[in-house]
Amino acid sequence: MTRVDPNIVTRLRRAALYAGSIAIAISVLALIGWTFHVNVLKGEFRDSPFPMNPMSAVCFILAGIALRLQLRETSTLHRRLAEVRPRAPRPDLASG
């Protein structure tokens, strides 16, 4: 079995946390740009006349949230989902 360096795991988790946060921040700025008609925030620059689509921004926000939620191992939802087990049918109900 291979050993995993905890420092590398910590750095990768931190990088994933930053990546999710950056995706959320840029997408929120794009949505603010669409709301208030600010071309720079929408992504319309001199060299790139194609702004970020608002639905793409929403998808990036959801992806960033999902990435950040995956990093939270101790969340209550994670624990609840880990505890869900299929139950065996009750004998008195199965003999119907």
N, CA, C and O atoms as a MOPAC input file, in Angstrom:
PM7 MOZYME 1SCF
protein

 N      0.84900 1    -1.17700 1     0.00000 1
 C      0.00000 1     0.00000 1     0.00000 1
 C      0.89400 1     1.23900 1     0.00000 1
 O      1.89300 1     1.29500 1     0.71700 1
 N      0.53000 1     2.21700 1    -0.79900 1
 C      1.33300 1     3.43400 1    -0.88400 1
 C      0.93200 1     4.41400 1     0.20600 1
 O     -0.22900 1     4.50400 1     0.60400 1
 N      1.92800 1     5.13800 1     0.66700 1
 C      1.67100 1     6.14800 1     1.69300 1
 C      1.38600 1     7.47300 1     1.00900 1
 O      1.98100 1     7.79300 1    -0.02100 1
 N      0.48600 1     8.22900 1     1.58000 1
 C      0.12200 1     9.53500 1     1.04700 1
 C      0.68000 1    10.59100 1     1.98300 1
 O      0.45500 1    10.56000 1     3.19300 1
 N      1.40700 1    11.51900 1     1.40100 1
 C      1.98000 1    12.60000 1     2.18500 1
 C      0.87200 1    13.56800 1     2.59500 1
 O      0.21300 1    14.13000 1     1.72000 1
 N      0.64400 1    13.78300 1     3.89100 1
 C     -0.43600 1    14.67600 1     4.32100 1
 C     -0.22800 1    16.12300 1     3.87200 1
 O     -1.20100 1    16.85800 1     3.70500 1
 N      1.01300 1    16.54000 1     3.67600 1
 C      1.26100 1    17.90400 1     3.20200 1
 C      0.74400 1    18.09800 1     1.78200 1
 O      0.19400 1    19.15000 1     1.45500 1
 N      0.92000 1    17.08400 1     0.94100 1
 C      0.42800 1    17.17200 1    -0.43000 1
 C     -1.10100 1    17.19700 1    -0.44500 1
 O     -1.71300 1    17.94700 1    -1.20500 1
 N     -1.70200 1    16.37500 1     0.39900 1
 C     -3.16000 1    16.35100 1     0.47500 1
 C     -3.68800 1    17.71300 1     0.92400 1
 O     -4.67400 1    18.21000 1     0.38000 1
 N     -3.04200 1    18.30200 1     1.89900 1
 C     -3.46300 1    19.61900 1     2.37700 1
 C     -3.32000 1    20.67100 1     1.29300 1
 O     -4.20100 1    21.51500 1     1.12600 1
 N     -2.23100 1    20.62900 1     0.56200 1
 C     -2.03500 1    21.61200 1    -0.51500 1
 C     -3.05200 1    21.44000 1    -1.63800 1
 O     -3.56400 1    22.42400 1    -2.17100 1
 N     -3.34200 1    20.19900 1    -1.99500 1
 C     -4.32400 1    19.95700 1    -3.05200 1
 C     -5.73100 1    20.36900 1    -2.62200 1
 O     -6.49800 1    20.91100 1    -3.41900 1
 N     -6.06100 1    20.10900 1    -1.36500 1
 C     -7.37800 1    20.53100 1    -0.86700 1
 C     -7.47900 1    22.05200 1    -0.85600 1
 O     -8.52200 1    22.61400 1    -1.19100 1
 N     -6.39200 1    22.71300 1    -0.47100 1
 C     -6.38500 1    24.17800 1    -0.47000 1
 C     -6.50200 1    24.72100 1    -1.89500 1
 O     -7.20800 1    25.70400 1    -2.12400 1
 N     -5.81900 1    24.09200 1    -2.85100 1
 C     -5.91500 1    24.52200 1    -4.25100 1
 C     -7.33200 1    24.33800 1    -4.78900 1
 O     -7.83400 1    25.18800 1    -5.52300 1
 N     -7.97100 1    23.23800 1    -4.42700 1
 C     -9.34900 1    23.01100 1    -4.85600 1
 C    -10.29100 1    24.02700 1    -4.22100 1
 O    -11.23600 1    24.48600 1    -4.86300 1
 N    -10.04000 1    24.37300 1    -2.97600 1
 C    -10.85200 1    25.38700 1    -2.30300 1
 C    -10.71100 1    26.73700 1    -2.99300 1
 O    -11.70100 1    27.43700 1    -3.20400 1
 N     -9.47800 1    27.10400 1    -3.34500 1
 C     -9.25200 1    28.36500 1    -4.05700 1
 C     -9.89000 1    28.34200 1    -5.44000 1
 O    -10.46700 1    29.34100 1    -5.87100 1
 N     -9.79200 1    27.21700 1    -6.14000 1
 C    -10.37000 1    27.11800 1    -7.48400 1
 C    -11.88900 1    27.28700 1    -7.43300 1
 O    -12.46500 1    27.98600 1    -8.26700 1
 N    -12.53100 1    26.65600 1    -6.46700 1
 C    -13.97700 1    26.81300 1    -6.31600 1
 C    -14.35800 1    28.23600 1    -5.96600 1
 O    -15.35000 1    28.76000 1    -6.47100 1
 N    -13.57300 1    28.86400 1    -5.10200 1
 C    -13.86100 1    30.24200 1    -4.70200 1
 C    -13.67300 1    31.21200 1    -5.86700 1
 O    -14.45700 1    32.14600 1    -6.03700 1
 N    -12.63300 1    30.98700 1    -6.66600 1
 C    -12.38900 1    31.86300 1    -7.81500 1
 C    -13.49600 1    31.70400 1    -8.85400 1
 O    -13.94900 1    32.69200 1    -9.43100 1
 N    -13.93500 1    30.47000 1    -9.09500 1
 C    -15.02300 1    30.24200 1   -10.04400 1
 C    -16.29300 1    30.94500 1    -9.59600 1
 O    -16.99500 1    31.54900 1   -10.40600 1
 N    -16.58500 1    30.86500 1    -8.31300 1
 C    -17.78500 1    31.52700 1    -7.77800 1
 C    -17.64500 1    33.03900 1    -7.90700 1
 O    -18.58200 1    33.71100 1    -8.33800 1
 N    -16.49400 1    33.57800 1    -7.54300 1
 C    -16.29900 1    35.03400 1    -7.56300 1
 C    -16.40000 1    35.59700 1    -8.98400 1
 O    -17.06900 1    36.60700 1    -9.20000 1
 N    -15.75200 1    34.96100 1    -9.93900 1
 C    -15.79700 1    35.46100 1   -11.31400 1
 C    -17.21500 1    35.37100 1   -11.87300 1
 O    -17.66400 1    36.27000 1   -12.58600 1
 N    -17.91100 1    34.29900 1   -11.55400 1
 C    -19.27400 1    34.14100 1   -12.05500 1
 C    -20.22800 1    35.14800 1   -11.43100 1
 O    -21.11300 1    35.67000 1   -12.10900 1
 N    -20.05300 1    35.42200 1   -10.15200 1
 C    -20.90100 1    36.43400 1    -9.50200 1
 C    -20.63000 1    37.80400 1   -10.12100 1
 O    -21.55900 1    38.57900 1   -10.34800 1
 N    -19.36000 1    38.10100 1   -10.39400 1
 C    -19.04800 1    39.37700 1   -11.04400 1
 C    -19.67600 1    39.45800 1   -12.43600 1
 O    -20.15300 1    40.51900 1   -12.84000 1
 N    -19.67800 1    38.34700 1   -13.16700 1
 C    -20.30800 1    38.34300 1   -14.49000 1
 C    -21.80800 1    38.58300 1   -14.37800 1
 O    -22.37700 1    39.31900 1   -15.18400 1
 N    -22.45300 1    37.97700 1   -13.39500 1
 C    -23.89100 1    38.20400 1   -13.21400 1
 C    -24.18600 1    39.64000 1   -12.80000 1
 O    -25.19100 1    40.21800 1   -13.21600 1
 N    -23.31400 1    40.21300 1   -11.98300 1
 C    -23.47300 1    41.62900 1   -11.62200 1
 C    -23.30900 1    42.49400 1   -12.86500 1
 O    -24.03400 1    43.47300 1   -13.04400 1
 N    -22.36300 1    42.13500 1   -13.72200 1
 C    -22.17400 1    42.86800 1   -14.96700 1
 C    -23.39700 1    42.81100 1   -15.86300 1
 O    -23.77000 1    43.81600 1   -16.47000 1
 N    -24.02300 1    41.65000 1   -15.95200 1
 C    -25.24400 1    41.53700 1   -16.75300 1
 C    -26.39000 1    42.32000 1   -16.12600 1
 O    -27.19000 1    42.92100 1   -16.84200 1
 N    -26.47700 1    42.32200 1   -14.81000 1
 C    -27.57400 1    43.01100 1   -14.12900 1
 C    -27.47800 1    44.52500 1   -14.30300 1
 O    -28.47700 1    45.19400 1   -14.56700 1
 N    -26.26200 1    45.05800 1   -14.15000 1
 C    -26.08600 1    46.51000 1   -14.19700 1
 C    -25.46400 1    47.01100 1   -15.50400 1
 O    -25.04300 1    48.16500 1   -15.58900 1
 N    -25.40700 1    46.14900 1   -16.51700 1
 C    -24.91000 1    46.50700 1   -17.85600 1
 C    -23.48600 1    47.07800 1   -17.81300 1
 O    -23.20300 1    48.11600 1   -18.41200 1
 N    -22.60900 1    46.39100 1   -17.10500 1
 C    -21.19500 1    46.77100 1   -17.03600 1
 C    -20.42300 1    45.79300 1   -17.92700 1
 O    -20.25800 1    44.62300 1   -17.58200 1
 N    -19.95500 1    46.28500 1   -19.07200 1
 C    -19.33100 1    45.40300 1   -20.06200 1
 C    -18.07400 1    44.72000 1   -19.55200 1
 O    -17.82200 1    43.56200 1   -19.88500 1
 N    -17.28900 1    45.41300 1   -18.75700 1
 C    -16.04800 1    44.82500 1   -18.24800 1
 C    -16.35700 1    43.63100 1   -17.33800 1
 O    -15.66100 1    42.61700 1   -17.39300 1
 N    -17.37500 1    43.74100 1   -16.51900 1
 C    -17.72500 1    42.63500 1   -15.62700 1
 C    -18.36700 1    41.47700 1   -16.38100 1
 O    -18.25400 1    40.32500 1   -15.96300 1
 N    -19.03100 1    41.77300 1   -17.47700 1
 C    -19.62200 1    40.70800 1   -18.28300 1
 C    -18.55800 1    39.90700 1   -19.01300 1
 O    -18.79400 1    38.75900 1   -19.38800 1
 N    -17.40400 1    40.49400 1   -19.21400 1
 C    -16.33000 1    39.80900 1   -19.90200 1
 C    -16.07200 1    40.34800 1   -21.29000 1
 O    -15.33800 1    39.73100 1   -22.06300 1
 N    -16.65300 1    41.47500 1   -21.62400 1
 C    -16.42100 1    42.08800 1   -22.93100 1
 C    -15.19400 1    42.99100 1   -22.84300 1
 O    -15.26300 1    44.10800 1   -22.33100 1
 N    -14.09200 1    42.49600 1   -23.33900 1
 C    -12.85600 1    43.25700 1   -23.35800 1
 C    -12.54900 1    43.66800 1   -24.78900 1
 O    -13.26300 1    43.28600 1   -25.71600 1
 N    -11.49700 1    44.43700 1   -24.96900 1
 C    -11.07500 1    44.87600 1   -26.29800 1
 C    -10.78500 1    43.69400 1   -27.21700 1
 O    -11.23200 1    43.65800 1   -28.36400 1
 N    -10.03500 1    42.73400 1   -26.69800 1
 C     -9.60200 1    41.61000 1   -27.52600 1
 C    -10.65600 1    40.50600 1   -27.62600 1
 O    -10.63400 1    39.72600 1   -28.57800 1
 N    -11.56000 1    40.42500 1   -26.68200 1
 C    -12.56100 1    39.36000 1   -26.66400 1
 C    -13.95500 1    39.95700 1   -26.57000 1
 O    -14.38800 1    40.34000 1   -25.48300 1
 N    -14.65700 1    40.04100 1   -27.67700 1
 C    -15.98400 1    40.65900 1   -27.64400 1
 C    -17.09100 1    39.71300 1   -27.18300 1
 O    -18.26600 1    40.07700 1   -27.24600 1
 N    -16.75100 1    38.51200 1   -26.72200 1
 C    -17.76300 1    37.53800 1   -26.33700 1
 C    -17.91000 1    37.50200 1   -24.81500 1
 O    -17.01700 1    37.01000 1   -24.12600 1
 N    -19.00800 1    38.00800 1   -24.28700 1
 C    -19.18700 1    38.00800 1   -22.83400 1
 C    -19.56700 1    36.61800 1   -22.31900 1
 O    -19.94900 1    35.73600 1   -23.08700 1
 N    -19.45300 1    36.44700 1   -21.01100 1
 C    -19.86800 1    35.19100 1   -20.40100 1
 C    -21.39100 1    35.13200 1   -20.38900 1
 O    -22.06100 1    36.08100 1   -19.98000 1
 N    -21.91300 1    34.02600 1   -20.83400 1
 C    -23.35400 1    33.81500 1   -20.83200 1
 C    -23.84700 1    33.74500 1   -19.38400 1
 O    -23.18600 1    33.12000 1   -18.55400 1
 N    -24.98100 1    34.36200 1   -19.05400 1
 C    -25.47600 1    34.30100 1   -17.67500 1
 C    -25.74000 1    32.87600 1   -17.18600 1
 O    -25.51200 1    32.57000 1   -16.01600 1
 N    -26.21700 1    32.01400 1   -18.07100 1
 C    -26.45300 1    30.63500 1   -17.64200 1
 C    -25.13400 1    29.90000 1   -17.38600 1
 O    -25.06000 1    29.02900 1   -16.51900 1
 N    -24.11000 1    30.25500 1   -18.13800 1
 C    -22.78400 1    29.68400 1   -17.86200 1
 C    -22.28400 1    30.14900 1   -16.50000 1
 O    -21.66900 1    29.38100 1   -15.75900 1
 N    -22.55200 1    31.40300 1   -16.17800 1
 C    -22.14700 1    31.92200 1   -14.87200 1
 C    -22.85300 1    31.17100 1   -13.75000 1
 O    -22.23900 1    30.83000 1   -12.73900 1
 N    -24.14100 1    30.91700 1   -13.93100 1
 C    -24.88800 1    30.16200 1   -12.91100 1
 C    -24.31700 1    28.74900 1   -12.77600 1
 O    -24.17900 1    28.23900 1   -11.66400 1
 N    -23.98700 1    28.12400 1   -13.89600 1
 C    -23.40800 1    26.77400 1   -13.84800 1
 C    -22.04600 1    26.76700 1   -13.15500 1
 O    -21.73400 1    25.84900 1   -12.39700 1
 N    -21.24100 1    27.79500 1   -13.41800 1
 C    -19.94100 1    27.88100 1   -12.74000 1
 C    -20.11200 1    28.11900 1   -11.23900 1
 O    -19.33200 1    27.60300 1   -10.43800 1
 N    -21.11400 1    28.88500 1   -10.85800 1
 C    -21.39100 1    29.08600 1    -9.42800 1
 C    -21.76100 1    27.75700 1    -8.78100 1
 O    -21.25600 1    27.41700 1    -7.71100 1
 N    -22.64500 1    27.00700 1    -9.43400 1
 C    -23.04700 1    25.70900 1    -8.88900 1
 C    -21.87400 1    24.72900 1    -8.84100 1
 O    -21.74900 1    23.95600 1    -7.89100 1
 N    -21.02400 1    24.76000 1    -9.85300 1
 C    -19.84700 1    23.88000 1    -9.85200 1
 C    -18.88000 1    24.25600 1    -8.73400 1
 O    -18.31100 1    23.38000 1    -8.08300 1
 N    -18.69300 1    25.55900 1    -8.50900 1
 C    -17.82700 1    26.00100 1    -7.41900 1
 C    -18.37000 1    25.61800 1    -6.06000 1
 O    -17.62000 1    25.22300 1    -5.16800 1
 N    -19.68900 1    25.73800 1    -5.90500 1
 C    -20.32000 1    25.33700 1    -4.64200 1
 C    -20.16800 1    23.82900 1    -4.43900 1
 O    -19.86300 1    23.37500 1    -3.33700 1
 N    -20.38200 1    23.05600 1    -5.50600 1
 C    -20.24600 1    21.60100 1    -5.39400 1
 C    -18.81900 1    21.21000 1    -5.02400 1
 O    -18.60900 1    20.31400 1    -4.20600 1
 N    -17.84500 1    21.88000 1    -5.62400 1
 C    -16.44800 1    21.58500 1    -5.30500 1
 C    -16.14300 1    21.90900 1    -3.85400 1
 O    -15.46500 1    21.14100 1    -3.17100 1
 N    -16.63900 1    23.03400 1    -3.38600 1
 C    -16.39400 1    23.40000 1    -1.99000 1
 C    -17.10900 1    22.45500 1    -1.02900 1
 O    -16.57800 1    22.14300 1     0.03700 1
 N    -18.30100 1    21.99800 1    -1.39200 1
 C    -19.01800 1    21.06100 1    -0.52600 1
 C    -18.32500 1    19.70500 1    -0.46100 1
 O    -18.37800 1    19.03000 1     0.56700 1
 N    -17.67800 1    19.30600 1    -1.54600 1
 C    -16.94700 1    18.04300 1    -1.54100 1
 C    -15.76500 1    18.08100 1    -0.57600 1
 O    -15.33300 1    17.04100 1    -0.07900 1
 N    -15.25400 1    19.25400 1    -0.31600 1
 C    -14.09300 1    19.37700 1     0.56800 1
 C    -14.47500 1    19.33700 1     2.03700 1
 O    -13.62100 1    19.12500 1     2.89700 1
 N    -15.73400 1    19.53600 1     2.32500 1
 C    -16.18200 1    19.54800 1     3.72300 1
 C    -16.57700 1    18.14200 1     4.14100 1
 O    -17.73000 1    17.74600 1     3.97300 1
 N    -15.64800 1    17.39800 1     4.67600 1
 C    -15.92300 1    16.02100 1     5.08300 1
 C    -16.73600 1    15.95000 1     6.36700 1
 O    -17.42300 1    14.95900 1     6.61300 1
 N    -16.66500 1    16.96800 1     7.16700 1
 C    -17.32900 1    16.91200 1     8.46800 1
 C    -18.68600 1    17.60300 1     8.45900 1
 O    -19.24500 1    17.86700 1     9.52300 1
 N    -19.22300 1    17.89900 1     7.29000 1
 C    -20.51300 1    18.57400 1     7.25300 1
 C    -21.60900 1    17.62000 1     7.72900 1
 O    -21.46700 1    16.40200 1     7.62500 1
 N    -22.67900 1    18.17100 1     8.24100 1
 C    -23.76100 1    17.34300 1     8.75700 1
 C    -24.45000 1    16.58200 1     7.63300 1
 O    -24.86100 1    15.43800 1     7.82800 1
 N    -24.58200 1    17.19500 1     6.46500 1
 C    -25.20400 1    16.49700 1     5.34500 1
 C    -24.36200 1    15.30100 1     4.93300 1
 O    -24.89700 1    14.23100 1     4.64200 1
 N    -23.04600 1    15.47800 1     4.90600 1
 C    -22.15400 1    14.37700 1     4.54200 1
 C    -22.30000 1    13.23000 1     5.53400 1
 O    -22.34000 1    12.06600 1     5.13600 1
 N    -22.37800 1    13.54900 1     6.81000 1
 C    -22.53900 1    12.49900 1     7.81800 1
 C    -23.89400 1    11.82600 1     7.69900 1
 O    -24.00100 1    10.60900 1     7.84300 1
 N    -24.93500 1    12.61600 1     7.43500 1
 C    -26.26700 1    12.01900 1     7.30700 1
 C    -26.34000 1    11.09100 1     6.10800 1
 O    -26.92000 1    10.00800 1     6.19600 1
 N    -25.76000 1    11.50000 1     4.98900 1
 C    -25.78900 1    10.65300 1     3.80900 1
 C    -24.95300 1     9.40300 1     3.99600 1
 O    -25.27200 1     8.35600 1     3.43200 1
 N    -23.89300 1     9.49200 1     4.77700 1
 C    -23.05400 1     8.32700 1     5.04200 1
 C    -23.77100 1     7.33000 1     5.94500 1
 O    -23.47000 1     6.13700 1     5.90700 1
 N    -24.71100 1     7.80200 1     6.75400 1
 C    -25.41600 1     6.92900 1     7.67700 1
 C    -26.63800 1     6.26900 1     7.06000 1
 O    -27.21800 1     5.36800 1     7.66700 1
 N    -27.03900 1     6.69200 1     5.87900 1
 C    -28.21800 1     6.11900 1     5.24400 1
 C    -27.88400 1     4.70400 1     4.78400 1
 O    -26.96100 1     4.48900 1     3.99800 1
 N    -28.64100 1     3.76400 1     5.28300 1
 C    -28.44600 1     2.36900 1     4.90600 1
 C    -29.79900 1     1.80400 1     4.48400 1
 O    -30.83200 1     2.17500 1     5.04200 1
 N    -29.79400 1     0.91800 1     3.51000 1
 C    -31.07000 1     0.30600 1     3.14500 1
 C    -31.55500 1    -0.59700 1     4.27800 1
 O    -30.77800 1    -1.33500 1     4.88400 1
 N    -32.81900 1    -0.52200 1     4.53800 1
 C    -33.38800 1    -1.33100 1     5.61800 1
 C    -33.94000 1    -2.63500 1     5.03800 1
 O    -34.47000 1    -2.66800 1     3.92700 1
 N    -33.80300 1    -3.69100 1     5.81100 1
 C    -34.35700 1    -4.97700 1     5.40800 1
 C    -35.87500 1    -4.93200 1     5.59000 1
 O    -36.36100 1    -4.29800 1     6.52700 1
 N    -36.62100 1    -5.58500 1     4.72400 1
 C    -38.07400 1    -5.58500 1     4.88600 1
 C    -38.48800 1    -6.31400 1     6.17600 1
 O    -37.87800 1    -7.30400 1     6.58100 1
 N    -39.52900 1    -5.79400 1     6.78900 1
 C    -40.01300 1    -6.41800 1     8.02300 1
 C    -40.75000 1    -7.72000 1     7.67700 1
 O    -41.53500 1    -7.75900 1     6.73000 1
 N    -40.49500 1    -8.77400 1     8.44200 1
 C    -41.11400 1   -10.06200 1     8.12400 1
 C    -42.63700 1   -10.04700 1     8.18700 1
 O    -43.29400 1   -10.73500 1     7.40600 1
 N    -43.20400 1    -9.27100 1     9.10600 1
 C    -44.64900 1    -9.26500 1     9.23700 1
 C    -45.33100 1    -8.53600 1     8.06400 1
 O    -46.49400 1    -8.81500 1     7.77500 1
 N    -44.64100 1    -7.61800 1     7.39100 1
 C    -45.20100 1    -6.91900 1     6.24500 1
 C    -44.94300 1    -7.66800 1     4.94100 1
 O    -45.70100 1    -7.51400 1     3.98400 1
 N    -43.89500 1    -8.46800 1     4.89000 1
 C    -43.53500 1    -9.15000 1     3.66300 1
 C    -44.42500 1   -10.36900 1     3.39600 1
 O    -44.48900 1   -10.83900 1     2.26000 1
 N    -45.09500 1   -10.87600 1     4.39200 1
 C    -45.89900 1   -12.09900 1     4.21300 1
 C    -47.34000 1   -11.75600 1     3.84700 1
 O    -48.21900 1   -12.59600 1     4.03600 1
 N    -47.61200 1   -10.59400 1     3.34500 1
 C    -48.92100 1   -10.06400 1     3.01200 1
 C    -49.77000 1   -10.95500 1     2.30300 1
 O    -50.90200 1   -10.59900 1     1.97400 1

